């Protein structure tokens, strides 16, 4: 009896996984070929002041690079500062853990 319940539970979990599986990535495209795009990147200093967040900014900028042509990107705007502090040589680990040059 227990094995039948476990088997049913396993089948239910497998079927649920198929229902909620991530769909295949579709490259973005413009609906009007005469259109152009402007990309807004949120406050880069938030992503560069801590080493652990750096890959998020790299993903965003890579996505922009990959979509310049398909989305006819003409402008990329950044809100906020590019680095936490321009002259941070020895970060304290609280405000940032990367020196300005690495940011």
DRENVEXVEX-579137 format. One line per field, with one value per residue: residue number from 1; residue in one letter; x, y, z of N, C-alpha, C, O in turn. Coordinates in pm, 1 decimal, decimal comma. Example, Ala and Ser with C-alpha at 12.3 -4.5 7.8 and 13.67 -1.06 7.14 Angstrom:
BEGIN
n = 1 2
res = A S
n.x = 1319,0 1285,0
n.y = -569,0 -225,0
n.z = 780,0 708,0
ca.x = 1230,0 1367,0
ca.y = -450,0 -106,0
ca.z = 780,0 714,0
c.x = 1320,0 1290,0
c.y = -330,0 3,0
c.z = 780,0 787,0
o.x = 1423,6 1340,9
o.y = -331,9 113,8
o.z = 846,5 803,9
***
This chain:
BEGIN
n = 1 2 3 4 5 6 7 8 9 10 11 12 13 14 15 16 17 18 19 20 21 22 23 24 25 26 27 28 29 30 31 32 33 34 35 36 37 38 39 40 41 42 43 44 45 46 47 48 49 50 51 52 53 54 55 56 57 58 59 60 61 62 63 64 65 66 67 68 69 70 71 72 73 74 75 76 77 78 79 80 81 82 83 84 85 86 87 88 89 90 91 92 93 94 95 96 97 98 99 100 101 102 103
res = X X X X X X X X X X X X X X X X X X X X X X X X X X X X X X X X X X X X X X X X X X X X X X X X X X X X X X X X X X X X X X X X X X X X X X X X X X X X X X X X X X X X X X X X X X X X X X X X X X X X X X X
n.x = 83,2 190,8 395,1 249,8 123,7 347,6 447,9 239,2 256,1 510,8 470,3 279,9 437,1 627,0 462,6 363,2 596,7 634,1 422,8 487,7 729,5 1001,9 957,5 1087,4 1343,0 1269,1 1393,7 1384,0 1195,0 1127,6 804,1 755,0 952,5 1066,1 1101,6 1287,9 1497,3 1538,3 1734,5 1713,6 1923,9 1928,4 2065,8 2394,2 2599,5 2503,0 2532,6 2806,4 2951,3 2960,4 3119,1 2974,1 2745,8 2824,1 2806,4 2535,8 2512,6 2682,4 2532,9 2314,8 2440,2 2547,8 2313,7 2213,2 2411,8 2377,1 2131,3 2137,9 2113,1 1867,9 1675,8 1720,5 1874,6 1938,0 2019,0 2150,7 2072,2 2185,7 2077,8 2162,6 2483,9 2799,5 2997,3 3052,7 3220,1 3459,9 3726,6 3779,4 3994,1 4055,6 3804,5 3545,5 3387,1 3126,2 2991,2 3086,3 3268,5 3458,9 3734,2 3749,8 3871,8 3819,9 3547,2
n.y = -119,4 126,1 157,4 191,0 436,4 601,2 567,1 680,6 941,2 1012,5 998,9 1203,2 1424,1 1424,7 1474,8 1726,8 1875,6 1886,4 2047,6 2296,2 2355,5 2551,1 2761,5 2753,5 2983,1 3277,9 3486,7 3837,7 4061,0 4336,5 4467,3 4644,9 4719,4 4967,9 5076,3 5162,2 5094,9 5186,0 5125,1 5083,3 5075,0 4976,2 5147,0 5098,3 5092,7 4945,4 4688,0 4656,3 4718,3 4507,9 4203,0 3964,4 4045,1 4130,1 3952,0 3982,6 4237,1 4189,4 3997,8 4157,2 4351,1 4182,9 4078,3 4311,5 4360,6 4133,7 4191,2 4425,3 4454,0 4297,3 4442,2 4695,5 4879,2 5196,5 5352,4 5338,8 5387,6 5465,4 5458,4 5643,7 5610,6 5495,5 5368,6 5284,1 5450,2 5676,3 5682,1 5456,7 5255,2 5057,6 4873,0 4847,6 4624,3 4643,8 4871,5 4820,4 4561,7 4562,8 4732,1 5062,8 5052,1 4789,7 4799,1
n.z = 0,0 86,7 -101,5 -335,1 -292,1 -272,3 -531,8 -684,0 -587,9 -679,4 -958,6 -982,7 -906,8 -1113,5 -1336,9 -1268,3 -1282,3 -1558,5 -1635,3 -1521,0 -1635,3 -1762,1 -2041,8 -2376,3 -2461,6 -2634,9 -2875,1 -2843,3 -3050,6 -3270,1 -3336,0 -3533,0 -3799,8 -3838,7 -3594,1 -3291,9 -3005,0 -2660,1 -2386,1 -2037,6 -1768,8 -1441,1 -1158,2 -1170,1 -971,5 -761,6 -843,9 -883,8 -653,9 -475,1 -506,1 -545,7 -679,1 -925,7 -1155,9 -1228,1 -1344,9 -1559,3 -1698,7 -1776,1 -1943,8 -2138,0 -2249,3 -2364,5 -2557,9 -2722,5 -2830,9 -2977,0 -3260,5 -3327,2 -3177,9 -3255,1 -3097,3 -2986,7 -2777,6 -2447,7 -2121,7 -1794,4 -1463,9 -1180,0 -1007,7 -1145,7 -998,2 -649,9 -482,9 -599,7 -512,3 -355,0 -201,8 -13,3 59,4 310,7 337,8 419,3 302,8 55,4 -119,8 -307,6 -450,7 -602,3 -859,0 -947,2 -952,2
ca.x = 0,0 279,7 468,6 155,7 107,2 472,8 453,7 143,4 312,5 621,0 410,6 219,2 545,3 684,3 366,9 360,2 718,5 612,6 328,2 551,5 863,3 1031,2 941,8 1208,1 1369,5 1239,3 1466,2 1291,3 1194,6 1039,8 685,7 764,9 1093,8 1112,2 1115,4 1417,9 1482,9 1622,3 1743,5 1739,7 1994,6 1915,6 2182,3 2505,0 2683,1 2444,5 2581,7 2952,9 3018,8 2982,2 3164,3 2871,4 2643,2 2884,3 2751,8 2403,9 2538,9 2739,4 2420,6 2238,0 2515,4 2556,6 2183,1 2207,1 2501,2 2315,3 2005,8 2154,0 2053,5 1726,5 1588,5 1764,7 1904,2 2006,7 2064,2 2144,6 2082,2 2207,5 2031,5 2253,8 2629,0 2863,0 3072,4 3011,9 3303,7 3570,1 3858,7 3777,0 4110,9 4037,9 3664,2 3522,8 3306,4 2987,4 2941,4 3132,0 3381,2 3548,7 3790,2 3694,5 3925,8 3748,4 3409,5
ca.y = 0,0 241,3 172,1 243,0 578,9 666,6 565,8 782,1 1071,9 1035,2 1028,3 1337,0 1522,2 1429,1 1541,2 1867,9 1935,7 1913,5 2158,6 2420,5 2365,9 2679,1 2757,7 2781,9 3125,8 3335,6 3611,7 3949,2 4122,3 4452,0 4441,8 4737,3 4724,0 5107,1 5116,6 5147,0 5071,0 5250,0 5034,1 5149,2 4986,9 5031,9 5184,8 5002,3 5080,4 4840,8 4558,6 4647,5 4740,8 4376,0 4105,7 3863,4 4100,5 4165,3 3874,5 4032,6 4345,4 4128,5 3938,5 4265,4 4410,5 4080,9 4075,7 4431,1 4336,6 4032,8 4239,1 4555,0 4447,7 4258,5 4544,0 4826,0 4958,1 5321,6 5421,5 5268,8 5483,8 5410,4 5544,0 5640,5 5614,6 5376,5 5304,0 5326,6 5566,5 5680,4 5666,5 5349,9 5169,0 4944,3 4869,6 4796,9 4502,4 4676,4 4956,5 4754,6 4472,7 4575,0 4866,2 5138,6 5007,1 4669,6 4835,9
ca.z = 0,0 94,2 -226,9 -435,4 -261,0 -311,4 -677,3 -730,5 -553,4 -771,9 -1089,4 -973,8 -906,8 -1248,5 -1425,4 -1229,2 -1336,7 -1700,9 -1646,6 -1481,4 -1694,6 -1827,6 -2186,2 -2453,1 -2478,4 -2765,9 -2892,4 -2861,8 -3183,8 -3283,2 -3418,2 -3645,9 -3837,9 -3835,4 -3453,5 -3227,7 -2862,0 -2560,7 -2271,6 -1910,2 -1675,5 -1306,1 -1077,8 -1180,0 -850,7 -678,6 -892,1 -887,3 -525,8 -414,6 -606,2 -570,9 -767,5 -1054,7 -1268,6 -1269,2 -1440,0 -1679,6 -1772,0 -1838,8 -2054,6 -2243,3 -2315,2 -2449,7 -2671,8 -2809,2 -2889,0 -3044,0 -3394,9 -3332,7 -3118,6 -3305,9 -2977,4 -3019,2 -2657,6 -2319,1 -2011,8 -1660,4 -1355,4 -1066,0 -1024,7 -1201,9 -890,2 -515,8 -450,4 -696,8 -450,8 -254,9 -221,1 78,1 101,9 445,9 334,8 449,3 194,5 -67,3 -95,5 -420,9 -466,0 -715,3 -987,2 -987,9 -981,3
c.x = 87,1 350,7 378,5 133,9 231,7 486,5 360,5 195,1 425,4 569,4 349,7 326,3 607,5 591,9 357,1 481,5 704,1 520,8 396,5 692,0 879,7 1019,2 1071,9 1220,2 1340,4 1310,0 1367,1 1304,7 1098,4 919,7 684,9 913,3 1151,0 1133,0 1259,7 1393,7 1580,6 1617,8 1778,8 1801,2 1984,6 2051,1 2298,5 2588,1 2630,8 2499,2 2732,9 3019,7 3042,0 3011,3 3054,3 2764,2 2694,0 2826,4 2614,6 2420,5 2595,6 2631,7 2340,0 2310,7 2533,9 2425,9 2169,0 2290,1 2437,9 2192,7 2016,2 2085,7 1906,4 1630,9 1623,4 1789,9 1988,3 2067,6 2051,4 2167,8 2102,0 2153,1 2133,0 2400,0 2680,7 2942,1 3023,2 3087,5 3424,5 3705,8 3863,1 3891,5 4097,8 3893,4 3647,4 3440,9 3160,1 2925,3 2976,1 3243,7 3478,6 3604,7 3737,6 3744,7 3854,7 3602,4 3398,9
c.y = 125,0 265,6 227,7 393,5 656,6 673,6 671,9 923,8 1107,9 1070,4 1167,3 1446,0 1535,9 1501,4 1690,3 1940,9 1970,2 2033,6 2291,7 2437,9 2500,5 2662,8 2795,8 2933,3 3168,7 3470,5 3725,4 4008,4 4240,3 4417,0 4532,4 4753,8 4865,7 5157,6 5102,1 5135,2 5153,4 5158,7 5114,1 5047,1 5049,4 5045,4 5084,6 4987,0 4972,1 4703,5 4545,7 4662,2 4611,0 4274,6 4005,0 3912,5 4131,2 4083,4 3921,4 4143,7 4289,1 4060,0 4045,4 4321,9 4310,0 4071,8 4194,6 4409,0 4239,4 4086,8 4375,4 4553,0 4408,2 4365,2 4685,5 4922,7 5078,6 5388,5 5330,1 5373,3 5410,4 5509,5 5535,3 5641,1 5485,5 5299,0 5357,9 5452,1 5562,9 5648,4 5557,8 5252,0 5042,2 4942,2 4802,9 4667,5 4526,0 4761,2 4896,2 4657,1 4470,3 4716,1 4931,8 5088,8 4880,6 4699,2 4888,9
c.z = 0,0 -38,3 -337,0 -415,0 -304,0 -463,3 -735,8 -703,1 -649,3 -910,9 -1089,6 -977,0 -1046,3 -1346,0 -1394,9 -1283,9 -1483,4 -1720,8 -1619,7 -1539,8 -1765,4 -1978,2 -2253,9 -2475,2 -2622,2 -2773,8 -2913,7 -3002,4 -3183,4 -3370,9 -3541,3 -3679,3 -3840,0 -3692,6 -3406,9 -3078,4 -2780,8 -2437,3 -2147,0 -1814,2 -1536,0 -1236,2 -1078,1 -1053,0 -758,4 -717,6 -883,9 -751,6 -448,9 -524,1 -642,9 -668,9 -907,9 -1171,3 -1315,9 -1371,4 -1569,9 -1762,9 -1844,7 -1960,2 -2168,9 -2320,3 -2409,9 -2575,4 -2772,1 -2883,8 -2957,2 -3180,7 -3393,7 -3278,7 -3164,7 -3189,9 -3017,3 -2896,8 -2536,2 -2210,5 -1880,3 -1558,5 -1242,9 -1105,4 -1085,5 -1097,5 -755,9 -473,5 -542,7 -636,4 -344,1 -284,4 -138,2 128,0 237,6 450,9 364,9 338,0 59,0 -30,6 -213,6 -425,8 -594,0 -849,5 -1037,1 -1020,6 -1122,7
o.x = 62,3 365,0 424,7 126,6 222,0 531,6 399,0 179,1 434,0 620,5 365,9 308,4 636,8 637,9 344,1 470,7 756,0 540,2 367,6 765,5 784,6 1064,5 1156,5 1121,9 1382,2 1288,8 1274,8 1411,6 1001,6 933,7 621,7 991,0 1273,0 1177,7 1342,3 1283,6 1690,3 1510,3 1864,3 1739,2 2027,8 2139,9 2301,1 2642,2 2708,5 2510,4 2783,9 3135,0 3133,1 2937,2 3043,1 2698,8 2614,7 2799,5 2580,2 2351,2 2560,7 2638,1 2301,4 2251,3 2535,2 2426,6 2119,3 2244,1 2445,0 2155,1 1914,1 2007,9 1825,2 1518,5 1563,5 1734,3 2096,4 2157,4 1955,2 2271,6 2042,0 2179,6 2184,0 2435,6 2616,1 2953,1 2960,2 3025,6 3485,0 3791,6 3943,5 3885,4 4125,4 3863,3 3724,0 3426,9 3077,1 2819,5 2905,6 3305,4 3568,9 3529,7 3686,9 3667,7 3831,9 3541,7 3290,0
o.y = 218,7 379,7 303,0 468,7 763,5 774,7 744,8 1014,0 1221,9 1162,9 1241,8 1548,6 1646,9 1580,5 1771,4 2055,6 2072,2 2112,1 2390,4 2526,9 2555,7 2563,5 2862,9 3001,7 3103,5 3557,8 3711,7 4005,5 4243,9 4344,5 4500,4 4797,9 4882,1 5270,7 5038,9 5161,9 5186,2 5120,7 5202,5 4945,7 5162,8 4962,3 4994,5 4879,2 4912,7 4614,2 4433,8 4621,9 4603,8 4262,8 3965,2 3831,4 4155,7 4140,6 3901,9 4145,6 4335,7 4063,4 4027,3 4338,8 4349,6 4059,1 4180,4 4435,5 4261,4 4033,4 4434,9 4643,2 4478,7 4378,1 4783,0 5032,5 5064,2 5471,7 5254,5 5439,5 5305,3 5629,4 5426,9 5668,3 5381,0 5176,7 5463,5 5550,3 5457,3 5592,4 5566,6 5175,5 4932,4 5004,2 4714,1 4607,6 4438,7 4727,0 4917,5 4668,2 4386,9 4811,8 4863,6 5083,7 4866,4 4633,6 4925,6
o.z = -75,9 -82,2 -422,8 -512,2 -364,2 -517,1 -827,2 -785,3 -695,0 -974,1 -1186,2 -1042,5 -1090,8 -1428,4 -1486,6 -1327,3 -1528,5 -1813,6 -1687,4 -1497,1 -1820,8 -2035,1 -2194,7 -2503,4 -2717,9 -2689,5 -2994,0 -3063,4 -3107,4 -3469,4 -3642,0 -3594,6 -3842,7 -3673,1 -3472,8 -3030,2 -2826,0 -2390,8 -2151,4 -1782,1 -1515,7 -1255,1 -994,2 -1028,3 -683,6 -633,7 -877,5 -735,9 -366,4 -621,6 -758,8 -734,6 -998,8 -1276,9 -1432,5 -1473,1 -1678,3 -1885,8 -1960,1 -2066,7 -2285,4 -2442,7 -2521,6 -2686,4 -2893,0 -2988,2 -2991,7 -3211,9 -3453,6 -3327,2 -3119,4 -3185,0 -3074,5 -2909,7 -2523,1 -2208,4 -1857,5 -1566,4 -1214,5 -1220,1 -1078,6 -1106,6 -749,3 -432,4 -561,7 -704,7 -251,3 -380,6 -186,6 229,9 274,9 557,5 339,5 285,1 -39,6 75,4 -219,2 -406,7 -683,1 -945,4 -1157,2 -1105,2 -1166,8
***
